[in-house]
């Protein structure tokens, strides 16, 4: 197991959640743009990154103890 510092604050985690949410929205916009232009490669990339960031958000919400968030791996 790699060494861990455990020095992140709740504020750090909340900022990361905000950033992940913003980035997910930008990928959604990229997907919608790609749909209008017919750019299938960008659609795939945007969909993949959008879904990945959904997982990041769920995990961070779980770490923060947000109500209604089940274990991120379930």
BADO-753218 format. One record per atom (N, C-alpha, C): residue number from 0; residue in three letters; atom name; x, y, z. Coordinates in pm, 1 decimal, padded with zeros to 6 digits, always signed. Each point is the difference from the previous one (the first is absolute). Example, Ala and Ser with C-alpha at 12.3 -4.5 7.8 and 13.67 -1.06 7.14 Angstrom:
2
(rec 0; 'ALA'; 'N'; (+01319.0; -00569.0; +00780.0))
(rec 0; 'ALA'; 'CA'; (-00089.0; +00119.0; +00000.0))
(rec 0; 'ALA'; 'C'; (+00090.0; +00120.0; +00000.0))
(rec 1; 'SER'; 'N'; (-00035.0; +00105.0; -00072.0))
(rec 1; 'SER'; 'CA'; (+00082.0; +00119.0; +00006.0))
(rec 1; 'SER'; 'C'; (-00077.0; +00109.0; +00073.0))
This chain:
74
(rec 0; 'UNK'; 'N'; (+00085.9; -00118.0; +00000.0))
(rec 0; 'UNK'; 'CA'; (-00085.9; +00118.0; +00000.0))
(rec 0; 'UNK'; 'C'; (+00090.3; +00124.0; +00000.0))
(rec 1; 'UNK'; 'N'; (-00026.3; +00093.0; -00090.7))
(rec 1; 'UNK'; 'CA'; (+00080.1; +00123.5; -00000.9))
(rec 1; 'UNK'; 'C'; (-00029.6; +00083.6; +00124.3))
(rec 2; 'UNK'; 'N'; (+00098.0; +00076.2; +00045.3))
(rec 2; 'UNK'; 'CA'; (-00024.9; +00083.6; +00118.9))
(rec 2; 'UNK'; 'C'; (-00104.4; +00106.8; -00029.4))
(rec 3; 'UNK'; 'N'; (-00079.4; +00031.3; +00100.1))
(rec 3; 'UNK'; 'CA'; (-00104.4; +00102.6; -00013.9))
(rec 3; 'UNK'; 'C'; (+00020.3; +00106.2; +00107.1))
(rec 4; 'UNK'; 'N'; (-00027.4; +00123.9; -00037.4))
(rec 4; 'UNK'; 'CA'; (+00023.3; +00111.1; +00091.9))
(rec 4; 'UNK'; 'C'; (-00124.5; +00038.9; +00078.5))
(rec 5; 'UNK'; 'N'; (-00117.7; -00021.1; -00055.1))
(rec 5; 'UNK'; 'CA'; (-00124.6; +00037.6; +00067.1))
(rec 5; 'UNK'; 'C'; (-00002.1; +00147.4; +00038.8))
(rec 6; 'UNK'; 'N'; (+00046.2; +00085.4; -00091.2))
(rec 6; 'UNK'; 'CA'; (+00004.5; +00142.3; +00032.7))
(rec 6; 'UNK'; 'C'; (-00097.0; +00084.4; -00081.9))
(rec 7; 'UNK'; 'N'; (-00094.5; -00062.4; -00066.7))
(rec 7; 'UNK'; 'CA'; (-00101.2; +00074.8; -00073.9))
(rec 7; 'UNK'; 'C'; (-00106.0; +00050.3; +00099.3))
(rec 8; 'UNK'; 'N'; (-00042.7; +00122.4; -00022.5))
(rec 8; 'UNK'; 'CA'; (-00105.3; +00054.0; +00085.9))
(rec 8; 'UNK'; 'C'; (-00134.9; -00024.8; -00067.4))
(rec 9; 'UNK'; 'N'; (-00106.3; +00016.0; +00076.4))
(rec 9; 'UNK'; 'CA'; (-00133.9; -00013.4; -00057.2))
(rec 9; 'UNK'; 'C'; (-00019.6; +00105.9; -00107.4))
(rec 10; 'UNK'; 'N'; (+00058.0; +00117.5; +00020.7))
(rec 10; 'UNK'; 'CA'; (-00009.1; +00107.2; -00099.4))
(rec 10; 'UNK'; 'C'; (+00068.3; -00041.2; -00129.5))
(rec 11; 'UNK'; 'N'; (+00116.9; -00065.1; +00010.3))
(rec 11; 'UNK'; 'CA'; (+00069.8; -00049.7; -00119.0))
(rec 11; 'UNK'; 'C'; (-00088.6; -00097.4; -00077.9))
(rec 12; 'UNK'; 'N'; (-00065.3; -00088.8; +00072.3))
(rec 12; 'UNK'; 'CA'; (-00084.7; -00100.9; -00063.5))
(rec 12; 'UNK'; 'C'; (-00121.8; +00066.1; -00064.2))
(rec 13; 'UNK'; 'N'; (-00059.3; +00096.7; +00068.0))
(rec 13; 'UNK'; 'CA'; (-00115.5; +00070.9; -00056.1))
(rec 13; 'UNK'; 'C'; (+00038.4; +00079.4; -00124.7))
(rec 14; 'UNK'; 'N'; (+00118.7; +00061.0; -00000.2))
(rec 14; 'UNK'; 'CA'; (+00046.9; +00071.4; -00118.8))
(rec 14; 'UNK'; 'C'; (+00020.3; -00096.5; -00116.5))
(rec 15; 'UNK'; 'N'; (+00054.3; -00118.0; +00030.2))
(rec 15; 'UNK'; 'CA'; (+00020.1; -00099.6; -00104.3))
(rec 15; 'UNK'; 'C'; (-00134.7; -00044.7; -00056.4))
(rec 16; 'UNK'; 'N'; (-00099.7; -00015.1; +00085.7))
(rec 16; 'UNK'; 'CA'; (-00133.9; -00036.3; -00045.1))
(rec 16; 'UNK'; 'C'; (-00056.5; +00108.2; -00092.8))
(rec 17; 'UNK'; 'N'; (+00016.5; +00125.8; +00037.9))
(rec 17; 'UNK'; 'CA'; (-00047.5; +00109.8; -00085.2))
(rec 17; 'UNK'; 'C'; (+00069.7; -00002.8; -00136.3))
(rec 18; 'UNK'; 'N'; (+00130.1; -00023.3; +00000.0))
(rec 18; 'UNK'; 'CA'; (+00075.9; -00004.9; -00124.5))
(rec 18; 'UNK'; 'C'; (-00045.2; -00117.6; -00086.7))
(rec 19; 'UNK'; 'N'; (-00022.0; -00114.4; +00061.6))
(rec 19; 'UNK'; 'CA'; (-00047.4; -00117.5; -00075.1))
(rec 19; 'UNK'; 'C'; (-00136.9; +00028.4; -00061.6))
(rec 20; 'UNK'; 'N'; (-00087.5; +00067.5; +00073.9))
(rec 20; 'UNK'; 'CA'; (-00133.3; +00034.1; -00050.5))
(rec 20; 'UNK'; 'C'; (+00010.6; +00094.6; -00119.6))
(rec 21; 'UNK'; 'N'; (+00087.8; +00099.3; +00011.2))
(rec 21; 'UNK'; 'CA'; (+00019.1; +00094.2; -00111.1))
(rec 21; 'UNK'; 'C'; (+00054.0; -00071.7; -00123.9))
(rec 22; 'UNK'; 'N'; (+00098.2; -00085.7; +00020.1))
(rec 22; 'UNK'; 'CA'; (+00058.5; -00072.0; -00113.1))
(rec 22; 'UNK'; 'C'; (-00100.5; -00095.0; -00064.4))
(rec 23; 'UNK'; 'N'; (-00082.8; -00065.0; +00083.8))
(rec 23; 'UNK'; 'CA'; (-00102.8; -00089.2; -00055.1))
(rec 23; 'UNK'; 'C'; (-00096.3; +00078.4; -00087.8))
(rec 24; 'UNK'; 'N'; (-00038.6; +00119.7; +00044.0))
(rec 24; 'UNK'; 'CA'; (-00090.9; +00083.9; -00078.3))
(rec 24; 'UNK'; 'C'; (+00063.5; +00039.9; -00133.3))
(rec 25; 'UNK'; 'N'; (+00129.0; +00031.6; +00002.8))
(rec 25; 'UNK'; 'CA'; (+00068.0; +00036.4; -00124.8))
(rec 25; 'UNK'; 'C'; (+00003.2; -00118.1; -00096.8))
(rec 26; 'UNK'; 'N'; (+00019.6; -00121.3; +00052.4))
(rec 26; 'UNK'; 'CA'; (-00002.0; -00117.8; -00088.1))
(rec 26; 'UNK'; 'C'; (-00139.8; -00023.7; -00054.6))
(rec 27; 'UNK'; 'N'; (-00102.5; +00029.2; +00079.2))
(rec 27; 'UNK'; 'CA'; (-00137.6; -00011.9; -00050.9))
(rec 27; 'UNK'; 'C'; (-00021.8; +00096.7; -00116.0))
(rec 28; 'UNK'; 'N'; (+00047.2; +00122.8; +00018.3))
(rec 28; 'UNK'; 'CA'; (-00012.0; +00099.8; -00106.5))
(rec 28; 'UNK'; 'C'; (+00078.2; -00044.0; -00124.0))
(rec 29; 'UNK'; 'N'; (+00117.0; -00058.7; +00020.3))
(rec 29; 'UNK'; 'CA'; (+00079.0; -00050.6; -00112.6))
(rec 29; 'UNK'; 'C'; (-00074.6; -00110.2; -00072.9))
(rec 30; 'UNK'; 'N'; (-00065.9; -00086.6; +00076.6))
(rec 30; 'UNK'; 'CA'; (-00076.7; -00108.4; -00060.8))
(rec 30; 'UNK'; 'C'; (-00113.6; +00057.1; -00084.8))
(rec 31; 'UNK'; 'N'; (-00071.9; +00095.5; +00056.1))
(rec 31; 'UNK'; 'CA'; (-00111.6; +00059.8; -00072.3))
(rec 31; 'UNK'; 'C'; (+00047.7; +00071.1; -00126.4))
(rec 32; 'UNK'; 'N'; (+00112.7; +00068.3; +00007.8))
(rec 32; 'UNK'; 'CA'; (+00057.0; +00064.9; -00117.5))
(rec 32; 'UNK'; 'C'; (+00037.0; -00105.8; -00104.2))
(rec 33; 'UNK'; 'N'; (+00064.1; -00107.6; +00045.4))
(rec 33; 'UNK'; 'CA'; (+00041.3; -00106.3; -00092.0))
(rec 33; 'UNK'; 'C'; (-00120.8; -00062.6; -00068.5))
(rec 34; 'UNK'; 'N'; (-00110.4; -00010.0; +00070.6))
(rec 34; 'UNK'; 'CA'; (-00122.1; -00053.5; -00061.2))
(rec 34; 'UNK'; 'C'; (-00046.4; +00088.4; -00114.9))
(rec 35; 'UNK'; 'N'; (+00006.4; +00130.6; +00020.4))
(rec 35; 'UNK'; 'CA'; (-00047.7; +00090.9; -00105.1))
(rec 35; 'UNK'; 'C'; (+00092.3; +00001.0; -00121.5))
(rec 36; 'UNK'; 'N'; (+00129.2; -00028.3; +00022.4))
(rec 36; 'UNK'; 'CA'; (+00095.9; +00001.7; -00111.3))
(rec 36; 'UNK'; 'C'; (+00024.9; -00138.9; -00057.3))
(rec 37; 'UNK'; 'N'; (-00051.5; -00102.3; +00068.8))
(rec 37; 'UNK'; 'CA'; (+00020.5; -00136.6; -00047.2))
(rec 37; 'UNK'; 'C'; (+00139.0; -00054.6; +00027.2))
(rec 38; 'UNK'; 'N'; (+00071.3; +00058.6; +00095.9))
(rec 38; 'UNK'; 'CA'; (+00136.2; -00044.0; +00034.6))
(rec 38; 'UNK'; 'C'; (-00006.9; -00118.2; +00096.5))
(rec 39; 'UNK'; 'N'; (-00000.8; -00120.1; -00055.9))
(rec 39; 'UNK'; 'CA'; (-00017.9; -00120.6; +00081.0))
(rec 39; 'UNK'; 'C'; (+00117.7; -00024.7; +00094.3))
(rec 40; 'UNK'; 'N'; (+00121.8; +00033.5; -00042.1))
(rec 40; 'UNK'; 'CA'; (+00115.5; -00018.3; +00088.2))
(rec 40; 'UNK'; 'C'; (-00012.0; +00088.1; +00124.7))
(rec 41; 'UNK'; 'N'; (-00037.4; +00125.1; -00019.8))
(rec 41; 'UNK'; 'CA'; (-00018.7; +00090.0; +00114.3))
(rec 41; 'UNK'; 'C'; (-00117.2; -00046.5; +00085.4))
(rec 42; 'UNK'; 'N'; (-00105.9; -00050.8; -00062.6))
(rec 42; 'UNK'; 'CA'; (-00113.2; -00051.3; +00078.1))
(rec 42; 'UNK'; 'C'; (+00045.8; -00111.9; +00092.2))
(rec 43; 'UNK'; 'N'; (+00080.9; -00093.4; -00052.4))
(rec 43; 'UNK'; 'CA'; (+00049.0; -00110.7; +00083.1))
(rec 43; 'UNK'; 'C'; (+00087.4; +00050.1; +00113.6))
(rec 44; 'UNK'; 'N'; (+00093.1; +00089.6; -00032.2))
(rec 44; 'UNK'; 'CA'; (+00089.1; +00053.7; +00102.4))
(rec 44; 'UNK'; 'C'; (-00078.3; +00074.7; +00107.4))
(rec 45; 'UNK'; 'N'; (-00094.3; +00081.5; -00042.9))
(rec 45; 'UNK'; 'CA'; (-00079.5; +00078.6; +00094.7))
(rec 45; 'UNK'; 'C'; (-00084.9; -00090.8; +00088.5))
(rec 46; 'UNK'; 'N'; (-00062.5; -00100.9; -00058.8))
(rec 46; 'UNK'; 'CA'; (-00083.3; -00092.0; +00078.0))
(rec 46; 'UNK'; 'C'; (+00084.9; -00076.0; +00101.3))
(rec 47; 'UNK'; 'N'; (+00116.9; -00046.0; -00042.4))
(rec 47; 'UNK'; 'CA'; (+00089.5; -00074.9; +00090.0))
(rec 47; 'UNK'; 'C'; (+00042.8; +00087.2; +00118.1))
(rec 48; 'UNK'; 'N'; (+00042.4; +00122.6; -00028.3))
(rec 48; 'UNK'; 'CA'; (+00045.3; +00088.6; +00107.0))
(rec 48; 'UNK'; 'C'; (-00114.2; +00045.2; +00089.7))
(rec 49; 'UNK'; 'N'; (-00116.6; +00022.6; -00059.1))
(rec 49; 'UNK'; 'CA'; (-00118.5; +00037.4; +00077.6))
(rec 49; 'UNK'; 'C'; (-00032.5; -00109.4; +00102.1))
(rec 50; 'UNK'; 'N'; (-00002.9; -00124.8; -00047.0))
(rec 50; 'UNK'; 'CA'; (-00032.2; -00111.8; +00090.1))
(rec 50; 'UNK'; 'C'; (+00107.0; -00017.1; +00106.8))
(rec 51; 'UNK'; 'N'; (+00125.8; +00017.0; -00036.7))
(rec 51; 'UNK'; 'CA'; (+00108.7; -00011.8; +00097.9))
(rec 51; 'UNK'; 'C'; (-00015.4; +00105.4; +00109.2))
(rec 52; 'UNK'; 'N'; (-00033.0; +00120.1; -00039.2))
(rec 52; 'UNK'; 'CA'; (-00016.0; +00106.6; +00098.0))
(rec 52; 'UNK'; 'C'; (-00123.7; -00019.3; +00086.6))
(rec 53; 'UNK'; 'N'; (-00102.4; -00066.1; -00052.7))
(rec 53; 'UNK'; 'CA'; (-00113.9; -00036.6; +00085.7))
(rec 53; 'UNK'; 'C'; (+00048.4; -00088.9; +00113.9))
(rec 54; 'UNK'; 'N'; (+00088.5; -00093.8; -00031.8))
(rec 54; 'UNK'; 'CA'; (+00055.6; -00087.0; +00102.8))
(rec 54; 'UNK'; 'C'; (+00084.5; +00075.8; +00100.5))
(rec 55; 'UNK'; 'N'; (+00077.8; +00095.2; -00048.2))
(rec 55; 'UNK'; 'CA'; (+00081.3; +00083.6; +00089.1))
(rec 55; 'UNK'; 'C'; (-00091.3; +00076.5; +00095.4))
(rec 56; 'UNK'; 'N'; (-00104.9; +00060.3; -00055.1))
(rec 56; 'UNK'; 'CA'; (-00093.5; +00076.3; +00083.4))
(rec 56; 'UNK'; 'C'; (-00064.5; -00088.5; +00106.1))
(rec 57; 'UNK'; 'N'; (-00045.8; -00117.8; -00041.3))
(rec 57; 'UNK'; 'CA'; (-00065.7; -00089.7; +00095.2))
(rec 57; 'UNK'; 'C'; (+00096.6; -00039.7; +00111.0))
(rec 58; 'UNK'; 'N'; (+00123.5; -00028.0; -00036.4))
(rec 58; 'UNK'; 'CA'; (+00098.9; -00038.8; +00100.1))
(rec 58; 'UNK'; 'C'; (+00027.9; +00113.3; +00097.4))
(rec 59; 'UNK'; 'N'; (+00017.9; +00120.3; -00051.8))
(rec 59; 'UNK'; 'CA'; (+00026.9; +00113.7; +00088.3))
(rec 59; 'UNK'; 'C'; (-00119.8; +00030.1; +00090.0))
(rec 60; 'UNK'; 'N'; (-00120.4; -00009.3; -00054.5))
(rec 60; 'UNK'; 'CA'; (-00119.5; +00019.3; +00082.7))
(rec 60; 'UNK'; 'C'; (-00007.6; -00105.6; +00109.3))
(rec 61; 'UNK'; 'N'; (+00037.8; -00123.3; -00033.4))
(rec 61; 'UNK'; 'CA'; (+00000.1; -00108.4; +00098.1))
(rec 61; 'UNK'; 'C'; (+00102.0; +00028.8; +00110.1))
(rec 62; 'UNK'; 'N'; (+00119.3; +00047.0; -00039.0))
(rec 62; 'UNK'; 'CA'; (+00104.6; +00033.4; +00096.6))
(rec 62; 'UNK'; 'C'; (-00048.6; +00110.5; +00093.9))
(rec 63; 'UNK'; 'N'; (-00073.3; +00096.5; -00055.5))
(rec 63; 'UNK'; 'CA'; (-00050.8; +00110.5; +00080.5))
(rec 63; 'UNK'; 'C'; (-00120.5; -00039.9; +00084.6))
(rec 64; 'UNK'; 'N'; (-00051.7; -00120.2; -00022.1))
(rec 64; 'UNK'; 'CA'; (-00112.7; -00048.3; +00079.4))
(rec 64; 'UNK'; 'C'; (-00133.9; +00055.5; -00041.9))
(rec 65; 'UNK'; 'N'; (-00012.7; +00037.5; -00126.6))
(rec 65; 'UNK'; 'CA'; (-00126.6; +00055.8; -00047.6))
(rec 65; 'UNK'; 'C'; (-00111.1; -00104.1; +00009.4))
(rec 66; 'UNK'; 'N'; (-00113.1; +00041.3; +00053.3))
(rec 66; 'UNK'; 'CA'; (-00113.4; -00091.5; +00014.4))
(rec 66; 'UNK'; 'C'; (-00049.2; -00045.8; -00135.8))
(rec 67; 'UNK'; 'N'; (-00039.1; -00126.4; -00006.5))
(rec 67; 'UNK'; 'CA'; (-00056.8; -00054.9; -00121.4))
(rec 67; 'UNK'; 'C'; (+00102.0; -00053.5; -00098.8))
(rec 68; 'UNK'; 'N'; (+00128.1; +00008.7; +00032.5))
(rec 68; 'UNK'; 'CA'; (+00104.2; -00048.9; -00088.4))
(rec 68; 'UNK'; 'C'; (+00043.3; -00138.3; +00049.1))
(rec 69; 'UNK'; 'N'; (-00028.3; -00100.5; -00081.9))
(rec 69; 'UNK'; 'CA'; (+00040.1; -00136.9; +00033.3))
(rec 69; 'UNK'; 'C'; (+00148.9; -00016.8; -00025.4))
(rec 70; 'UNK'; 'N'; (+00052.9; -00112.5; +00044.7))
(rec 70; 'UNK'; 'CA'; (+00141.7; -00030.7; -00021.0))
(rec 70; 'UNK'; 'C'; (+00032.9; +00015.0; -00149.2))
(rec 71; 'UNK'; 'N'; (+00108.1; +00069.9; -00033.4))
(rec 71; 'UNK'; 'CA'; (+00028.9; +00028.9; -00141.4))
(rec 71; 'UNK'; 'C'; (+00024.6; -00124.6; -00086.5))
(rec 72; 'UNK'; 'N'; (+00033.4; -00110.8; +00059.0))
(rec 72; 'UNK'; 'CA'; (+00026.2; -00120.3; -00078.2))
(rec 72; 'UNK'; 'C'; (-00123.2; -00088.4; -00016.7))
(rec 73; 'UNK'; 'N'; (-00111.1; +00043.9; +00056.4))
(rec 73; 'UNK'; 'CA'; (-00121.5; -00081.5; -00014.7))
(rec 73; 'UNK'; 'C'; (-00093.6; +00059.5; -00102.1))
